[in-house]
């Protein structure tokens, strides 16, 4: 099971990214544990300069804006 953390203050884009991760994982048949991190100190410590950010299994893979669908599939499948 992959652990995915979506970093952000809870804005609409952050919610959209969380749903994108869930939908993509479901479509690919992957088992993921999606968590949201809204604490600004923890977001900064993770290296996220612009939200939303995505970390998969402890590795920051995206920060700022909505991720490309193909890239998201690749990150989740790796």
C-alpha positions as CSV (number, residue, x, y, z in Angstrom):
1,X,0.0,0.0,0.0
2,X,1.3,3.4,-1.0
3,X,1.1,6.3,1.5
4,X,0.1,9.6,-0.2
5,X,0.1,12.9,1.7
6,X,-1.6,15.9,0.2
7,X,-0.2,19.1,1.6
8,X,-2.3,22.2,1.7
9,X,-4.5,24.5,3.8
10,X,-7.7,23.0,2.7
11,X,-8.4,25.1,-0.3
12,X,-10.5,24.0,-3.3
13,X,-7.4,23.1,-5.3
14,X,-6.1,20.9,-2.4
15,X,-9.5,19.1,-2.2
16,X,-9.4,18.6,-6.0
17,X,-5.9,17.1,-5.8
18,X,-6.9,14.8,-3.1
19,X,-9.9,13.6,-5.2
20,X,-7.6,13.2,-8.2
21,X,-5.3,11.0,-6.3
22,X,-8.2,8.8,-5.0
23,X,-9.8,8.6,-8.5
24,X,-6.6,7.8,-10.2
25,X,-5.7,5.1,-7.7
26,X,-9.1,3.5,-8.0
27,X,-8.9,3.6,-11.8
28,X,-5.5,1.9,-11.7
29,X,-6.6,-0.6,-9.1
30,X,-4.0,0.6,-6.5
31,X,-4.4,0.4,-2.8
32,X,-3.4,3.8,-1.4
33,X,-3.7,5.5,2.0
34,X,-4.4,9.2,1.4
35,X,-3.8,11.7,4.2
36,X,-4.2,15.4,4.3
37,X,-1.7,17.7,6.0
38,X,-2.9,21.2,6.8
39,X,-0.4,22.3,9.4
40,X,1.7,25.1,7.9
41,X,4.9,24.1,9.8
42,X,4.7,20.5,8.6
43,X,3.9,21.7,5.0
44,X,7.1,23.8,5.1
45,X,9.2,21.1,6.7
46,X,8.2,18.8,3.8
47,X,9.7,21.3,1.4
48,X,6.3,22.4,-0.1
49,X,6.8,26.0,-1.2
50,X,3.5,26.3,-3.2
51,X,0.4,24.2,-2.4
52,X,-1.1,21.8,-3.1
53,X,1.8,19.4,-2.7
54,X,1.9,15.6,-3.0
55,X,4.3,13.2,-1.3
56,X,4.2,9.5,-2.1
57,X,5.9,7.1,0.3
58,X,7.8,10.0,1.9
59,X,9.0,11.6,-1.4
60,X,7.7,15.0,-2.5
61,X,6.7,14.6,-6.2
62,X,4.6,17.7,-6.8
63,X,4.1,21.2,-5.5
64,X,1.9,24.0,-6.8
65,X,-1.3,23.7,-8.8
66,X,-3.0,20.7,-10.2
67,X,-0.8,17.8,-11.3
68,X,-0.8,16.4,-14.8
69,X,-3.0,13.3,-15.0
70,X,-0.4,11.2,-16.8
71,X,2.3,12.3,-14.3
72,X,0.0,11.4,-11.4
73,X,-0.6,7.9,-12.9
74,X,3.2,7.5,-13.2
75,X,3.9,8.5,-9.6
76,X,1.3,6.2,-8.2
77,X,2.3,3.3,-10.4
78,X,6.0,3.5,-9.7
